[in-house]
Amino acid sequence: MRKPLELSKRAQGVPASPTLAITARVKELKAAGEDIIGFGAGEPDFGTPEVIADAAVESLRAGQTRYAPTPGTPEAREAIAHKLRTENGIDCSAGDIIINNGAKFTVYLALQAIVNPGDVVLLPTPAWVSYKPMIELAGGVVREIPAGPTCDFKMTPADLAAHLDGDVRAIILNSPSNPCGTTYTPEEIRGLADVLSKHPHVAVIADEIYERLTYTQEPYLSMAAVPGMAEQTITINGLSKTFAMTGWRIGYACATGSGGAVIKAMTRMQSQMTSSITSFLMPSIPVALEQAMGEVEKMRQTFAARAEMIHGRISQWPGVTCPRPTGAFYVFPDVSGTFGRTSRGGVVINGAMDFASALLDEARVAVVPGEGFLGCGPNHVRLSFACSEADITEGCRRIEEWLGQLT
Ligand SMILES: Cc1ncc(COP(=O)(O)O)c(C=O)c1O
């Protein structure tokens, strides 16, 4: 008898992304003609600004179709460094930048570059679904720092200090947060930096992918811009969310500490994995960062209006609490007040997964159950408001009707 191929332990341990699974299911149902309102997808519903697309088409037509330098072309890296210097106050140059196939891969590569098997990586939770699998793929051990809706899902400097010890190698800080939709204020960032600077061996992986999508009067403060923090911080960002470019797969990292060792290590590893990003996309990067900010601001204003709209509706749902979203395009309501009740289709709701699947089956509305986000996630569902105002109105109406029929 032939022995079946055995998967590696690593592969067996990796769960599929639950958020991408929901998005795929909604696409399938819609393709089959079903009338579904999707609050699942974590991507803007806008098209990529034309000026950015034109730059890619032009470079493709001009024949920029060969291998490019692994960390990116000098022009694209300089455009990113310029953005980080002028908009974020991070003192860096082109050599401190690596461009990757989407910020998801940037986070993965950063973890691979700094985490050894057995190292502890701090993860404030609820957290984006991919962090834990990525930490574990690097052999790291996740240590959660839980925070709930009553403190806007944000850890305090004291919470952070209580979780730091000699085993900790890194922390992932994601602000604005997916899934929580909340953002650390500059004062809060400085408070965390105060604690972290006393542990200079701890790498701070600052995932700032939603940095341009904030809805408060407060300015945004990057961790690496706090005096003294650049040495230990790897700043991660990308074009996917800000510029409505999720399918393009462009992410990047900036790290200036340790004589450039982190970016060099990420570049070496990337050279053995994916090489550069698609070469004819490189010229679009300076164009996006330098010429599309007007369009980004329009998208931001639209998201800000939707944030108010959806939060206003959710705040009125009986038994549901939800902090006000201040960034990204998510709300993360606590729906545990419905647990133990029965839906109109006869489902006893015993958790966020039951809530989400009954809602999809019975009300034709897709939300993401919070289990995969860890921490208090199992009490929550995530709704993305990267969809039209009409969808928000109709989706909320369906949810309200469905909630009203729980017994
Ligand atoms: C917090 C966070 N970081 C990184 C990413 C990955 O972005 P990209 O599409 O550029 O890989 C996402 C996408 O959902 C995200 O929510």
The ligand as an SDF file (V2000), in Angstrom:
LIG
                    3D

 16 16  0  0  0  0  0  0  0  0999 V2000
   -3.9470   45.1150   10.3710 C   0  0  0  0  0  0  0  0  0  0  0  0
   -3.6030   44.6800    8.9940 C   0  0  0  0  0  0  0  0  0  0  0  0
   -2.3220   44.5830    8.6450 N   0  0  0  0  0  0  0  0  0  0  0  0
   -1.9580   44.1810    7.4130 C   0  0  0  0  0  0  0  0  0  0  0  0
   -2.9240   43.8640    6.4730 C   0  0  0  0  0  0  0  0  0  0  0  0
   -2.4610   43.3630    5.1420 C   0  0  0  0  0  0  0  0  0  0  0  0
   -2.5470   44.2660    4.1130 O   0  0  0  0  0  0  0  0  0  0  0  0
   -2.1570   43.8260    2.6290 P   0  0  0  0  0  0  0  0  0  0  0  0
   -3.4490   43.6760    1.8990 O   0  0  0  0  0  0  0  0  0  0  0  0
   -1.3040   44.9320    2.1230 O   0  0  0  0  0  0  0  0  0  0  0  0
   -1.4210   42.5400    2.6970 O   0  0  0  0  0  0  0  0  0  0  0  0
   -4.2740   43.9430    6.7950 C   0  0  0  0  0  0  0  0  0  0  0  0
   -5.2980   43.5320    5.8210 C   0  0  0  0  0  0  0  0  0  0  0  0
   -6.3860   43.1460    6.1480 O   0  0  0  0  0  0  0  0  0  0  0  0
   -4.6250   44.3740    8.0900 C   0  0  0  0  0  0  0  0  0  0  0  0
   -5.9000   44.4820    8.4420 O   0  0  0  0  0  0  0  0  0  0  0  0
  1  2  1  0
  2  3  1  0
  2 15  2  0
  3  4  2  0
  4  5  1  0
  5  6  1  0
  5 12  2  0
  6  7  1  0
  7  8  1  0
  8  9  2  0
  8 10  1  0
  8 11  1  0
 12 13  1  0
 12 15  1  0
 13 14  2  0
 15 16  1  0
M  END
$$$$
